[in-house]
Amino acid sequence: MNRTKKELKEKDLEPIKHFGQNFLVSEEIIERIISEANIKKGEHILEVGPGTGNLTVALLEAGANVVAIEKDENLSSLLDLKIKNEKLKIVEGDILKFDETTIKSPYRVIANIPYYLTGKLIQKFLLSPNKPLELILMVQKEVAERITANPPKANFLSSFVQFMAKTEVLFMVGKDNFWPKPEVDSAIIRIIPQDWPKDIDLGKYIAFLHNAFKQPRQTLFNNLRKTNSAKLETIENIFKQLEFDKKIRAQNLSKEELIELYKLL
């Protein structure tokens, strides 16, 4: 922590709250991320929000070629001065506007991301024409639990991500491992993209999930009745065919049951 503080103080810099800058300063956690990632010498890693470069240095020392995307121009300049390594490419800019097709394939994403970006960032890479082999991300603990949730605690985010990827929580990270200390605990999750069934229109399926989970406290039947173009009689018949109780909620359905329901609708 003292090193990170000192590096910023020397450049007269302070963490920017609206950029979600909570720097990972625990060497133990960084070592554990590197261990879980099992870095192969020469492989390509895309790092999002490298900050002062604590994780970046560890990735380079493990033998990776790193492309680091940093939105804060001051931190980008700090990284450029601090780390002199031909295996590192620093790109100043917004990750949501970054063209990941310029990254050499295969590649992986390993990052301590600003938490407000989590949903959009995961969606970006799962829908990308140049998907990473996997994403290892530091996210808010509650979000990690939502992404990896199973029935009866399924939700739109878990159903969307698990339709397109395998997910798991690797380990929890307490708030004391960051500076400044955030208000929430965190978790490291692994997301491995996979192909979805070719007979499913992805855009229509995502719209179906939005409708199914639109009002979580409402029954699945009522959500579909209000948002689906199918006739009420058709929805009733499909529920009978699948032996679904009309009082069931979307959160109670497995990935396979949601897919089957979508196809019949």
C-alpha atoms as an extended CHARMM CRD file, in Angstrom:
* protein
*
       265  EXT
         1         1  MET       CA              0.0000000000        0.0000000000        0.0000000000  PROA      1               0.0000000000
         2         2  ASN       CA              2.7480000000        2.4420000000        0.9200000000  PROA      2               0.0000000000
         3         3  ARG       CA              4.3830000000        1.9260000000       -2.4810000000  PROA      3               0.0000000000
         4         4  THR       CA              1.1580000000        2.6980000000       -4.3560000000  PROA      4               0.0000000000
         5         5  LYS       CA              0.5150000000        5.7760000000       -2.2110000000  PROA      5               0.0000000000
         6         6  LYS       CA              4.0900000000        6.9530000000       -2.7220000000  PROA      6               0.0000000000
         7         7  GLU       CA              3.9400000000        6.5150000000       -6.5030000000  PROA      7               0.0000000000
         8         8  LEU       CA              0.7860000000        8.5940000000       -6.7280000000  PROA      8               0.0000000000
         9         9  LYS       CA              2.0100000000       11.2230000000       -4.2810000000  PROA      9               0.0000000000
        10        10  GLU       CA              5.2320000000       11.7000000000       -6.2730000000  PROA      10              0.0000000000
        11        11  LYS       CA              3.0890000000       12.5910000000       -9.3070000000  PROA      11              0.0000000000
        12        12  ASP       CA              0.6720000000       14.6670000000       -7.1980000000  PROA      12              0.0000000000
        13        13  LEU       CA             -2.1550000000       12.2520000000       -8.0160000000  PROA      13              0.0000000000
        14        14  GLU       CA             -5.1670000000       10.9940000000       -6.0370000000  PROA      14              0.0000000000
        15        15  PRO       CA             -7.5000000000        8.0590000000       -6.7500000000  PROA      15              0.0000000000
        16        16  ILE       CA            -10.4520000000        9.1940000000       -8.8910000000  PROA      16              0.0000000000
        17        17  LYS       CA            -13.6880000000        7.9900000000       -7.3270000000  PROA      17              0.0000000000
        18        18  HSD       CA            -15.8950000000        8.1650000000      -10.4400000000  PROA      18              0.0000000000
        19        19  PHE       CA            -13.3500000000        5.9950000000      -12.2980000000  PROA      19              0.0000000000
        20        20  GLY       CA            -13.8010000000        3.3460000000       -9.6020000000  PROA      20              0.0000000000
        21        21  GLN       CA            -10.1170000000        3.5240000000       -8.6570000000  PROA      21              0.0000000000
        22        22  ASN       CA             -9.5380000000        1.1510000000       -5.7410000000  PROA      22              0.0000000000
        23        23  PHE       CA             -6.0580000000       -0.2450000000       -6.2830000000  PROA      23              0.0000000000
        24        24  LEU       CA             -5.2750000000       -3.8670000000       -5.4500000000  PROA      24              0.0000000000
        25        25  VAL       CA             -2.2480000000       -3.6260000000       -3.1640000000  PROA      25              0.0000000000
        26        26  SER       CA             -2.0510000000       -7.1100000000       -1.6240000000  PROA      26              0.0000000000
        27        27  GLU       CA              0.9020000000       -9.0730000000       -2.9860000000  PROA      27              0.0000000000
        28        28  GLU       CA             -0.6700000000      -12.2510000000       -1.6100000000  PROA      28              0.0000000000
        29        29  ILE       CA             -3.8700000000      -11.7570000000       -3.6540000000  PROA      29              0.0000000000
        30        30  ILE       CA             -1.8940000000      -10.8290000000       -6.7690000000  PROA      30              0.0000000000
        31        31  GLU       CA              0.1800000000      -14.0060000000       -6.4090000000  PROA      31              0.0000000000
        32        32  ARG       CA             -2.9920000000      -16.0390000000       -6.0210000000  PROA      32              0.0000000000
        33        33  ILE       CA             -4.4850000000      -14.5280000000       -9.1970000000  PROA      33              0.0000000000
        34        34  ILE       CA             -1.3100000000      -15.4180000000      -11.1000000000  PROA      34              0.0000000000
        35        35  SER       CA             -1.4320000000      -18.9380000000       -9.6740000000  PROA      35              0.0000000000
        36        36  GLU       CA             -5.0980000000      -19.4430000000      -10.6420000000  PROA      36              0.0000000000
        37        37  ALA       CA             -4.4080000000      -18.0410000000      -14.1080000000  PROA      37              0.0000000000
        38        38  ASN       CA             -1.5490000000      -20.4910000000      -14.7010000000  PROA      38              0.0000000000
        39        39  ILE       CA              0.1900000000      -18.0730000000      -17.0850000000  PROA      39              0.0000000000
        40        40  LYS       CA              2.0030000000      -19.6470000000      -20.0380000000  PROA      40              0.0000000000
        41        41  LYS       CA              5.2000000000      -17.9520000000      -21.2130000000  PROA      41              0.0000000000
        42        42  GLY       CA              4.5180000000      -15.8390000000      -24.2920000000  PROA      42              0.0000000000
        43        43  GLU       CA              0.7070000000      -15.9330000000      -24.0850000000  PROA      43              0.0000000000
        44        44  HSD       CA             -1.3450000000      -12.7880000000      -24.7110000000  PROA      44              0.0000000000
        45        45  ILE       CA             -3.1740000000      -11.1260000000      -21.8240000000  PROA      45              0.0000000000
        46        46  LEU       CA             -5.5240000000       -8.1500000000      -22.0230000000  PROA      46              0.0000000000
        47        47  GLU       CA             -5.5780000000       -6.2470000000      -18.7300000000  PROA      47              0.0000000000
        48        48  VAL       CA             -8.3040000000       -3.7040000000      -18.0200000000  PROA      48              0.0000000000
        49        49  GLY       CA             -7.6430000000       -0.8230000000      -15.6410000000  PROA      49              0.0000000000
        50        50  PRO       CA             -4.0290000000       -1.6060000000      -14.6600000000  PROA      50              0.0000000000
        51        51  GLY       CA             -3.8890000000        1.4160000000      -12.3380000000  PROA      51              0.0000000000
        52        52  THR       CA             -0.3860000000        1.7120000000      -10.8900000000  PROA      52              0.0000000000
        53        53  GLY       CA              0.6360000000       -1.6000000000      -12.4730000000  PROA      53              0.0000000000
        54        54  ASN       CA              0.8090000000       -3.9420000000       -9.4730000000  PROA      54              0.0000000000
        55        55  LEU       CA             -0.9240000000       -6.7950000000      -11.3170000000  PROA      55              0.0000000000
        56        56  THR       CA              0.6870000000       -5.7730000000      -14.6190000000  PROA      56              0.0000000000
        57        57  VAL       CA              4.1950000000       -6.3390000000      -13.2620000000  PROA      57              0.0000000000
        58        58  ALA       CA              3.1940000000       -9.7770000000      -11.9420000000  PROA      58              0.0000000000
        59        59  LEU       CA              1.7240000000      -10.7640000000      -15.3270000000  PROA      59              0.0000000000
        60        60  LEU       CA              4.9150000000       -9.7090000000      -17.0990000000  PROA      60              0.0000000000
        61        61  GLU       CA              7.1150000000      -11.5250000000      -14.5940000000  PROA      61              0.0000000000
        62        62  ALA       CA              5.0470000000      -14.6700000000      -15.2220000000  PROA      62              0.0000000000
        63        63  GLY       CA              6.0150000000      -14.4150000000      -18.8950000000  PROA      63              0.0000000000
        64        64  ALA       CA              2.8980000000      -12.9330000000      -20.4860000000  PROA      64              0.0000000000
        65        65  ASN       CA              2.6410000000      -10.3930000000      -23.2800000000  PROA      65              0.0000000000
        66        66  VAL       CA              0.3140000000       -7.7370000000      -21.8620000000  PROA      66              0.0000000000
        67        67  VAL       CA             -1.9320000000       -5.1550000000      -23.5000000000  PROA      67              0.0000000000
        68        68  ALA       CA             -3.0620000000       -2.8240000000      -20.7030000000  PROA      68              0.0000000000
        69        69  ILE       CA             -6.0670000000       -0.5550000000      -21.3040000000  PROA      69              0.0000000000
        70        70  GLU       CA             -6.0680000000        2.4740000000      -18.9810000000  PROA      70              0.0000000000
        71        71  LYS       CA             -8.6660000000        5.2500000000      -19.2220000000  PROA      71              0.0000000000
        72        72  ASP       CA             -6.8990000000        7.6580000000      -16.8390000000  PROA      72              0.0000000000
        73        73  GLU       CA             -4.2500000000        9.5270000000      -18.8380000000  PROA      73              0.0000000000
        74        74  ASN       CA             -2.2340000000       10.2790000000      -15.6770000000  PROA      74              0.0000000000
        75        75  LEU       CA             -2.0220000000        6.6130000000      -14.7360000000  PROA      75              0.0000000000
        76        76  SER       CA             -1.2650000000        5.7020000000      -18.3210000000  PROA      76              0.0000000000
        77        77  SER       CA              1.7160000000        8.0790000000      -18.2290000000  PROA      77              0.0000000000
        78        78  LEU       CA              2.7620000000        6.7240000000      -14.8250000000  PROA      78              0.0000000000
        79        79  LEU       CA              2.7400000000        3.1600000000      -16.1690000000  PROA      79              0.0000000000
        80        80  ASP       CA              4.7620000000        4.1900000000      -19.1910000000  PROA      80              0.0000000000
        81        81  LEU       CA              7.4580000000        5.6780000000      -16.9400000000  PROA      81              0.0000000000
        82        82  LYS       CA              7.3560000000        2.9200000000      -14.3490000000  PROA      82              0.0000000000
        83        83  ILE       CA              7.4230000000       -0.2220000000      -16.5130000000  PROA      83              0.0000000000
        84        84  LYS       CA              9.9690000000       -0.5700000000      -19.2810000000  PROA      84              0.0000000000
        85        85  ASN       CA              9.2270000000       -3.9060000000      -20.8890000000  PROA      85              0.0000000000
        86        86  GLU       CA              8.9220000000       -4.7570000000      -24.5700000000  PROA      86              0.0000000000
        87        87  LYS       CA              6.1920000000       -7.2860000000      -23.6890000000  PROA      87              0.0000000000
        88        88  LEU       CA              3.9180000000       -4.4950000000      -22.4420000000  PROA      88              0.0000000000
        89        89  LYS       CA              1.7160000000       -2.3200000000      -24.6420000000  PROA      89              0.0000000000
        90        90  ILE       CA             -0.1650000000        0.4730000000      -22.8720000000  PROA      90              0.0000000000
        91        91  VAL       CA             -3.3150000000        1.7600000000      -24.5560000000  PROA      91              0.0000000000
        92        92  GLU       CA             -4.9140000000        4.9120000000      -23.1830000000  PROA      92              0.0000000000
        93        93  GLY       CA             -8.6660000000        4.7370000000      -23.6430000000  PROA      93              0.0000000000
        94        94  ASP       CA            -12.0670000000        3.3480000000      -22.6840000000  PROA      94              0.0000000000
        95        95  ILE       CA            -12.2440000000       -0.4620000000      -22.7140000000  PROA      95              0.0000000000
        96        96  LEU       CA            -15.8460000000       -0.3360000000      -23.9560000000  PROA      96              0.0000000000
        97        97  LYS       CA            -14.6210000000        1.4880000000      -27.0800000000  PROA      97              0.0000000000
        98        98  PHE       CA            -11.5250000000       -0.6530000000      -27.5370000000  PROA      98              0.0000000000
        99        99  ASP       CA            -11.4110000000       -2.9330000000      -30.5830000000  PROA      99              0.0000000000
       100       100  GLU       CA            -10.4300000000       -6.3100000000      -29.1780000000  PROA      100             0.0000000000
       101       101  THR       CA            -10.1660000000       -7.7640000000      -32.6830000000  PROA      101             0.0000000000
       102       102  THR       CA             -6.7370000000       -6.0730000000      -32.7760000000  PROA      102             0.0000000000
       103       103  ILE       CA             -5.5640000000       -8.4350000000      -30.0150000000  PROA      103             0.0000000000
       104       104  LYS       CA             -3.6550000000      -11.4840000000      -31.1820000000  PROA      104             0.0000000000
       105       105  SER       CA             -5.6360000000      -14.6800000000      -30.6740000000  PROA      105             0.0000000000
       106       106  PRO       CA             -5.7690000000      -16.6770000000      -28.5470000000  PROA      106             0.0000000000
       107       107  TYR       CA             -5.8160000000      -14.3050000000      -25.5820000000  PROA      107             0.0000000000
       108       108  ARG       CA             -7.2620000000      -14.0240000000      -22.0990000000  PROA      108             0.0000000000
       109       109  VAL       CA             -8.6480000000      -11.1160000000      -20.0660000000  PROA      109             0.0000000000
       110       110  ILE       CA             -7.2640000000      -10.7690000000      -16.5270000000  PROA      110             0.0000000000
       111       111  ALA       CA             -8.2510000000       -7.6490000000      -14.6450000000  PROA      111             0.0000000000
       112       112  ASN       CA             -9.2300000000       -5.8320000000      -11.4840000000  PROA      112             0.0000000000
       113       113  ILE       CA            -11.9950000000       -3.9110000000      -13.2330000000  PROA      113             0.0000000000
       114       114  PRO       CA            -13.8850000000       -0.7950000000      -12.1110000000  PROA      114             0.0000000000
       115       115  TYR       CA            -17.0550000000       -2.3600000000      -10.6990000000  PROA      115             0.0000000000
       116       116  TYR       CA            -19.4690000000       -0.0700000000      -12.5280000000  PROA      116             0.0000000000
       117       117  LEU       CA            -18.2130000000       -1.6170000000      -15.8000000000  PROA      117             0.0000000000
       118       118  THR       CA            -18.7880000000       -5.2580000000      -14.8610000000  PROA      118             0.0000000000
       119       119  GLY       CA            -22.0000000000       -6.0370000000      -16.7480000000  PROA      119             0.0000000000
       120       120  LYS       CA            -21.1370000000       -4.1100000000      -19.8920000000  PROA      120             0.0000000000
       121       121  LEU       CA            -17.5810000000       -5.4670000000      -19.9950000000  PROA      121             0.0000000000
       122       122  ILE       CA            -18.6670000000       -9.0930000000      -19.6870000000  PROA      122             0.0000000000
       123       123  GLN       CA            -21.3130000000       -8.5870000000      -22.3570000000  PROA      123             0.0000000000
       124       124  LYS       CA            -18.7550000000       -6.9380000000      -24.6590000000  PROA      124             0.0000000000
       125       125  PHE       CA            -16.3990000000       -9.9030000000      -24.5640000000  PROA      125             0.0000000000
       126       126  LEU       CA            -19.0360000000      -12.6390000000      -24.6570000000  PROA      126             0.0000000000
       127       127  LEU       CA            -20.5580000000      -11.0640000000      -27.7750000000  PROA      127             0.0000000000
       128       128  SER       CA            -17.2160000000      -10.2360000000      -29.3950000000  PROA      128             0.0000000000
       129       129  PRO       CA            -16.1830000000      -11.7300000000      -32.7550000000  PROA      129             0.0000000000
       130       130  ASN       CA            -12.7760000000      -12.2030000000      -31.0980000000  PROA      130             0.0000000000
       131       131  LYS       CA            -13.7360000000      -13.7940000000      -27.7900000000  PROA      131             0.0000000000
       132       132  PRO       CA            -11.0510000000      -14.4030000000      -25.1510000000  PROA      132             0.0000000000
       133       133  LEU       CA            -10.3230000000      -17.9650000000      -24.0760000000  PROA      133             0.0000000000
       134       134  GLU       CA            -11.4100000000      -16.9090000000      -20.6070000000  PROA      134             0.0000000000
       135       135  LEU       CA            -11.9210000000      -13.9170000000      -18.3510000000  PROA      135             0.0000000000
       136       136  ILE       CA            -10.5260000000      -13.8190000000      -14.8150000000  PROA      136             0.0000000000
       137       137  LEU       CA            -12.0630000000      -10.7770000000      -13.1780000000  PROA      137             0.0000000000
       138       138  MET       CA            -12.1050000000       -9.0870000000       -9.8020000000  PROA      138             0.0000000000
       139       139  VAL       CA            -15.7300000000       -8.0670000000       -9.2440000000  PROA      139             0.0000000000
       140       140  GLN       CA            -17.9620000000       -7.0450000000       -6.3670000000  PROA      140             0.0000000000
       141       141  LYS       CA            -18.7850000000      -10.0720000000       -4.1960000000  PROA      141             0.0000000000
       142       142  GLU       CA            -22.5460000000       -9.6670000000       -4.6160000000  PROA      142             0.0000000000
       143       143  VAL       CA            -22.1750000000       -9.4340000000       -8.4040000000  PROA      143             0.0000000000
       144       144  ALA       CA            -20.0270000000      -12.5890000000       -8.4560000000  PROA      144             0.0000000000
       145       145  GLU       CA            -22.7800000000      -14.3810000000       -6.5560000000  PROA      145             0.0000000000
       146       146  ARG       CA            -25.4020000000      -13.1110000000       -9.0170000000  PROA      146             0.0000000000
       147       147  ILE       CA            -23.3960000000      -14.1810000000      -12.0720000000  PROA      147             0.0000000000
       148       148  THR       CA            -22.8460000000      -17.7180000000      -10.7580000000  PROA      148             0.0000000000
       149       149  ALA       CA            -26.3110000000      -18.1350000000       -9.2050000000  PROA      149             0.0000000000
       150       150  ASN       CA            -28.3960000000      -21.2470000000       -9.8770000000  PROA      150             0.0000000000
       151       151  PRO       CA            -32.1260000000      -21.8880000000       -9.3460000000  PROA      151             0.0000000000
       152       152  PRO       CA            -33.9210000000      -20.8490000000       -7.1910000000  PROA      152             0.0000000000
       153       153  LYS       CA            -31.7040000000      -17.7520000000       -7.1740000000  PROA      153             0.0000000000
       154       154  ALA       CA            -31.2570000000      -17.3890000000      -10.9310000000  PROA      154             0.0000000000
       155       155  ASN       CA            -31.5700000000      -13.8940000000      -12.4210000000  PROA      155             0.0000000000
       156       156  PHE       CA            -31.2090000000      -12.1980000000      -15.7980000000  PROA      156             0.0000000000
       157       157  LEU       CA            -27.4360000000      -11.7330000000      -15.4530000000  PROA      157             0.0000000000
       158       158  SER       CA            -26.7480000000      -15.3420000000      -14.4210000000  PROA      158             0.0000000000
       159       159  SER       CA            -29.0640000000      -16.7100000000      -17.1180000000  PROA      159             0.0000000000
       160       160  PHE       CA            -27.4540000000      -14.5690000000      -19.8260000000  PROA      160             0.0000000000
       161       161  VAL       CA            -23.8390000000      -15.2460000000      -18.8150000000  PROA      161             0.0000000000
       162       162  GLN       CA            -24.3580000000      -18.9700000000      -18.1800000000  PROA      162             0.0000000000
       163       163  PHE       CA            -26.0720000000      -19.3490000000      -21.5560000000  PROA      163             0.0000000000
       164       164  MET       CA            -22.8600000000      -18.1250000000      -23.1990000000  PROA      164             0.0000000000
       165       165  ALA       CA            -20.1660000000      -19.2930000000      -20.7870000000  PROA      165             0.0000000000
       166       166  LYS       CA            -19.1170000000      -21.5000000000      -17.9070000000  PROA      166             0.0000000000
       167       167  THR       CA            -18.7230000000      -19.5710000000      -14.6610000000  PROA      167             0.0000000000
       168       168  GLU       CA            -17.1830000000      -20.1200000000      -11.2500000000  PROA      168             0.0000000000
       169       169  VAL       CA            -16.0850000000      -18.1270000000       -8.2150000000  PROA      169             0.0000000000
       170       170  LEU       CA            -12.3950000000      -18.7910000000       -7.5920000000  PROA      170             0.0000000000
       171       171  PHE       CA            -12.0020000000      -17.0430000000       -4.2280000000  PROA      171             0.0000000000
       172       172  MET       CA            -13.1980000000      -14.1180000000       -2.1360000000  PROA      172             0.0000000000
       173       173  VAL       CA            -11.1510000000      -10.9550000000       -1.5600000000  PROA      173             0.0000000000
       174       174  GLY       CA            -11.6950000000       -8.7480000000        1.4820000000  PROA      174             0.0000000000
       175       175  LYS       CA            -11.9000000000       -4.9710000000        1.2080000000  PROA      175             0.0000000000
       176       176  ASP       CA             -8.6520000000       -4.5880000000        3.2430000000  PROA      176             0.0000000000
       177       177  ASN       CA             -6.6610000000       -5.7410000000        0.1980000000  PROA      177             0.0000000000
       178       178  PHE       CA             -7.3230000000       -2.4470000000       -1.6180000000  PROA      178             0.0000000000
       179       179  TRP       CA             -6.3480000000        1.1740000000       -1.3250000000  PROA      179             0.0000000000
       180       180  PRO       CA             -8.4290000000        3.2300000000       -0.9070000000  PROA      180             0.0000000000
       181       181  LYS       CA            -10.5050000000        0.6100000000        0.9170000000  PROA      181             0.0000000000
       182       182  PRO       CA            -13.8520000000        0.1100000000       -0.8580000000  PROA      182             0.0000000000
       183       183  GLU       CA            -17.1530000000       -0.2800000000        0.9510000000  PROA      183             0.0000000000
       184       184  VAL       CA            -17.7050000000       -3.8270000000       -0.3490000000  PROA      184             0.0000000000
       185       185  ASP       CA            -15.8650000000       -7.1340000000       -0.4410000000  PROA      185             0.0000000000
       186       186  SER       CA            -14.8260000000       -8.6040000000       -3.7760000000  PROA      186             0.0000000000
       187       187  ALA       CA            -14.4110000000      -11.9310000000       -5.5250000000  PROA      187             0.0000000000
       188       188  ILE       CA            -12.3400000000      -13.3720000000       -8.3420000000  PROA      188             0.0000000000
       189       189  ILE       CA            -14.4800000000      -15.1120000000      -10.9510000000  PROA      189             0.0000000000
       190       190  ARG       CA            -13.6020000000      -17.1960000000      -13.9990000000  PROA      190             0.0000000000
       191       191  ILE       CA            -15.7610000000      -16.9820000000      -17.1340000000  PROA      191             0.0000000000
       192       192  ILE       CA            -15.0410000000      -19.3490000000      -20.0300000000  PROA      192             0.0000000000
       193       193  PRO       CA            -16.9510000000      -18.4250000000      -23.2180000000  PROA      193             0.0000000000
       194       194  GLN       CA            -18.5960000000      -21.2640000000      -25.1030000000  PROA      194             0.0000000000
       195       195  ASP       CA            -20.7580000000      -21.6360000000      -28.2040000000  PROA      195             0.0000000000
       196       196  TRP       CA            -24.5160000000      -21.4350000000      -27.8160000000  PROA      196             0.0000000000
       197       197  PRO       CA            -26.9720000000      -23.6710000000      -29.7530000000  PROA      197             0.0000000000
       198       198  LYS       CA            -26.9430000000      -22.7130000000      -33.4310000000  PROA      198             0.0000000000
       199       199  ASP       CA            -30.7350000000      -22.9730000000      -33.7010000000  PROA      199             0.0000000000
       200       200  ILE       CA            -31.1950000000      -20.0610000000      -31.2750000000  PROA      200             0.0000000000
       201       201  ASP       CA            -31.2820000000      -16.4290000000      -32.4220000000  PROA      201             0.0000000000
       202       202  LEU       CA            -29.1270000000      -14.7550000000      -29.7720000000  PROA      202             0.0000000000
       203       203  GLY       CA            -30.8190000000      -11.3510000000      -29.9810000000  PROA      203             0.0000000000
       204       204  LYS       CA            -34.2740000000      -12.8820000000      -29.6070000000  PROA      204             0.0000000000
       205       205  TYR       CA            -33.1450000000      -15.1110000000      -26.7550000000  PROA      205             0.0000000000
       206       206  ILE       CA            -31.6880000000      -12.1620000000      -24.8200000000  PROA      206             0.0000000000
       207       207  ALA       CA            -34.9850000000      -10.2910000000      -25.3500000000  PROA      207             0.0000000000
       208       208  PHE       CA            -36.8420000000      -13.3650000000      -24.0530000000  PROA      208             0.0000000000
       209       209  LEU       CA            -34.6560000000      -13.3920000000      -20.8970000000  PROA      209             0.0000000000
       210       210  HSD       CA            -35.3270000000       -9.6820000000      -20.3600000000  PROA      210             0.0000000000
       211       211  ASN       CA            -39.0600000000      -10.3920000000      -20.5520000000  PROA      211             0.0000000000
       212       212  ALA       CA            -38.9050000000      -13.4700000000      -18.3150000000  PROA      212             0.0000000000
       213       213  PHE       CA            -37.0300000000      -11.5950000000      -15.5570000000  PROA      213             0.0000000000
       214       214  LYS       CA            -38.5860000000       -8.1770000000      -16.1820000000  PROA      214             0.0000000000
       215       215  GLN       CA            -40.3440000000       -8.0580000000      -12.8110000000  PROA      215             0.0000000000
       216       216  PRO       CA            -38.6570000000      -10.6750000000      -10.5820000000  PROA      216             0.0000000000
       217       217  ARG       CA            -41.4700000000      -10.6050000000       -8.0200000000  PROA      217             0.0000000000
       218       218  GLN       CA            -44.0350000000      -11.3730000000      -10.7050000000  PROA      218             0.0000000000
       219       219  THR       CA            -44.7180000000      -14.9310000000      -11.8260000000  PROA      219             0.0000000000
       220       220  LEU       CA            -43.0640000000      -16.0460000000      -15.0490000000  PROA      220             0.0000000000
       221       221  PHE       CA            -46.5160000000      -16.5350000000      -16.5770000000  PROA      221             0.0000000000
       222       222  ASN       CA            -47.5380000000      -12.9230000000      -15.8880000000  PROA      222             0.0000000000
       223       223  ASN       CA            -44.2280000000      -11.5340000000      -17.1310000000  PROA      223             0.0000000000
       224       224  LEU       CA            -44.6090000000      -13.4140000000      -20.4210000000  PROA      224             0.0000000000
       225       225  ARG       CA            -48.2900000000      -12.5670000000      -20.7210000000  PROA      225             0.0000000000
       226       226  LYS       CA            -47.4970000000       -8.8520000000      -20.5000000000  PROA      226             0.0000000000
       227       227  THR       CA            -44.4080000000       -8.8070000000      -22.7170000000  PROA      227             0.0000000000
       228       228  ASN       CA            -44.6660000000      -11.6880000000      -25.2050000000  PROA      228             0.0000000000
       229       229  SER       CA            -46.4430000000      -11.4710000000      -28.5510000000  PROA      229             0.0000000000
       230       230  ALA       CA            -47.7870000000      -15.0310000000      -28.1580000000  PROA      230             0.0000000000
       231       231  LYS       CA            -51.4850000000      -15.3540000000      -27.3560000000  PROA      231             0.0000000000
       232       232  LEU       CA            -52.5530000000      -16.0700000000      -23.7870000000  PROA      232             0.0000000000
       233       233  GLU       CA            -53.9390000000      -19.4570000000      -24.8360000000  PROA      233             0.0000000000
       234       234  THR       CA            -50.6010000000      -20.3690000000      -26.4430000000  PROA      234             0.0000000000
       235       235  ILE       CA            -48.6450000000      -19.5240000000      -23.2840000000  PROA      235             0.0000000000
       236       236  GLU       CA            -51.1090000000      -21.5330000000      -21.1850000000  PROA      236             0.0000000000
       237       237  ASN       CA            -50.7480000000      -24.5550000000      -23.4610000000  PROA      237             0.0000000000
       238       238  ILE       CA            -46.9280000000      -24.3520000000      -23.3600000000  PROA      238             0.0000000000
       239       239  PHE       CA            -46.9690000000      -24.2250000000      -19.5490000000  PROA      239             0.0000000000
       240       240  LYS       CA            -49.1720000000      -27.3440000000      -19.5150000000  PROA      240             0.0000000000
       241       241  GLN       CA            -46.8660000000      -29.0860000000      -21.9970000000  PROA      241             0.0000000000
       242       242  LEU       CA            -43.8110000000      -28.3360000000      -19.8280000000  PROA      242             0.0000000000
       243       243  GLU       CA            -45.7390000000      -29.0690000000      -16.6230000000  PROA      243             0.0000000000
       244       244  PHE       CA            -44.9040000000      -25.6130000000      -15.2480000000  PROA      244             0.0000000000
       245       245  ASP       CA            -46.9890000000      -24.2600000000      -12.3950000000  PROA      245             0.0000000000
       246       246  LYS       CA            -48.4150000000      -20.8590000000      -13.3890000000  PROA      246             0.0000000000
       247       247  LYS       CA            -47.1130000000      -19.4950000000      -10.0680000000  PROA      247             0.0000000000
       248       248  ILE       CA            -43.4850000000      -20.3520000000      -10.8590000000  PROA      248             0.0000000000
       249       249  ARG       CA            -40.9690000000      -17.5130000000      -11.1970000000  PROA      249             0.0000000000
       250       250  ALA       CA            -38.1920000000      -17.2820000000      -13.7840000000  PROA      250             0.0000000000
       251       251  GLN       CA            -35.5740000000      -17.5610000000      -11.0340000000  PROA      251             0.0000000000
       252       252  ASN       CA            -36.6520000000      -21.1800000000      -10.4490000000  PROA      252             0.0000000000
       253       253  LEU       CA            -35.8900000000      -22.3690000000      -13.9830000000  PROA      253             0.0000000000
       254       254  SER       CA            -32.6300000000      -23.9840000000      -15.0970000000  PROA      254             0.0000000000
       255       255  LYS       CA            -30.7810000000      -22.9470000000      -18.2490000000  PROA      255             0.0000000000
       256       256  GLU       CA            -32.1830000000      -25.9850000000      -20.0630000000  PROA      256             0.0000000000
       257       257  GLU       CA            -35.7690000000      -25.2070000000      -19.0100000000  PROA      257             0.0000000000
       258       258  LEU       CA            -35.4540000000      -21.5850000000      -20.1310000000  PROA      258             0.0000000000
       259       259  ILE       CA            -34.1250000000      -22.6860000000      -23.5310000000  PROA      259             0.0000000000
       260       260  GLU       CA            -36.9640000000      -25.1830000000      -23.9630000000  PROA      260             0.0000000000
       261       261  LEU       CA            -39.5550000000      -22.5520000000      -23.0210000000  PROA      261             0.0000000000
       262       262  TYR       CA            -38.0240000000      -20.0560000000      -25.4630000000  PROA      262             0.0000000000
       263       263  LYS       CA            -38.1120000000      -22.5510000000      -28.3350000000  PROA      263             0.0000000000
       264       264  LEU       CA            -41.7710000000      -23.3660000000      -27.7550000000  PROA      264             0.0000000000
       265       265  LEU       CA            -42.7130000000      -19.6830000000      -27.5460000000  PROA      265             0.0000000000
